[in-house]
Amino acid sequence: MRKATEYVKTKWEPMTDVPIPRSPNITSFHFSLDRIFGKGYDFAGESHPFYEIVYVLSGIVGVTAGEKFYTLTAGQCLMHTPNEFHRIRAEQESEPHVINLSFHADLLKLSTDGGRIYEPNDELREEFLEITAEVQDGLHNSNPELLAVQRVRLERWLLLAFRNGHENGISTNSGALCYAEIVRLMQGHISENLQAGDIAKMSRMSLSKLKKIFASYAGMGVARYFTEMKMRRAAELLRAGARVGETAAALGYADQNYFNTVFRRVMGVSPGKYRQR
C-alpha cells in the first residue's frame, strides 16, 4: 500500500493555455424600452451605429432587417447590427409586447450560420427581462455600477441565448422577395447615381410597383433608401480610414461639398468629424 506522503510524478505536458478573446465586449448601453404596440403600429425605418435586440414577448411583428423581412412571434428575438436599416410593425391585428435593448460593443461575434431568429428558453427569457429592467433603471439614474453588472450579465446572456438561430420566420412572399432582390441590386450599383426610374427599369418592374414595395417594407421612397444606403457605406469607408474625397468619389459623388451636405443630413455629423471619431 502506498504511503500517504508518496505521489506519482506525472509526465510533463506543454502548456495548453487557450487564448480567449473577449466577445461579446459591450462598452455602453444606449437605451432599454418596454412597449406594447397598438394594432396597425408601423415604425418608419431607420439605422444607427449600435446593436439593438428586438425581443417579442407577445403578439406578432414584422421586422425588416437589411434586405430581409421577418415575422417574429412570442418568444422570438433577433439583433440588428450597427448601421443596418431596420423597421418594425404590428402584424395580424395583434398588439405586440416588445422589448428593445441597444448597446455599443467593440467586438461581438455570434453565430448566425443557422439564421437570425433566436428563441431563448424560459430561464433566459426571465433573465433578459431582469437585465433590461436594471439597464433602464441604471440609465435613468446614471448608475455606472449597476450598468457595469448588467453589462457582464448581458454578455453571458448573449453567449447562451444566441447559439442556435434559424430562418423559419423569414418571409417568402413575392413582395418580400422582390424587396430583397432590389436591395441587392442597389448594393451592387452603390457607386452609381441611380434615380427611382433607373432602379425600376433595372428591376424589370413599373415605378408604381417599386414605390409600393418600398412603402411596405422600408417605409420610405426608393430614392431616399438608396441615398441612405450610400451614406451607411460611406460611414464604413470613413471608419476604415478612407479620406472624405475618395469616399465621395467611390460612391459616385463628383461634388465633395454636396456629398458632405448629404452625409451630414443623414448621419447628423460631417464626414470629416465622423472620420475623427
Buried (B, 14 or more C-beta within 10 A) or exposed (E): EEEEEEEEEEEEEEEEEEEEEEBBBBEEBBBBEBEEBEEEBEBEBBBBBBBBBBBBBEBBBBBBBBBBBBBBBBBBBBBBBBBBBBBBBBBEEBBBBBBBBBBBBEEBEBEBEEBBBBBBEEEBBEBBBEBBBBBBBBBEEEBEEBBEBBBEBBBEBBEEBBEEBEEEBBBEEEBBEBBBBBBEBBEEBBEEEBEBEBBBBBBEBEBEEBBBBBEBBBBBBBBBBBBBBBBBBBBEBBBEEBEBEEBBBBBBBEEBEEBBEBBBEBBEBBBEEBBEE
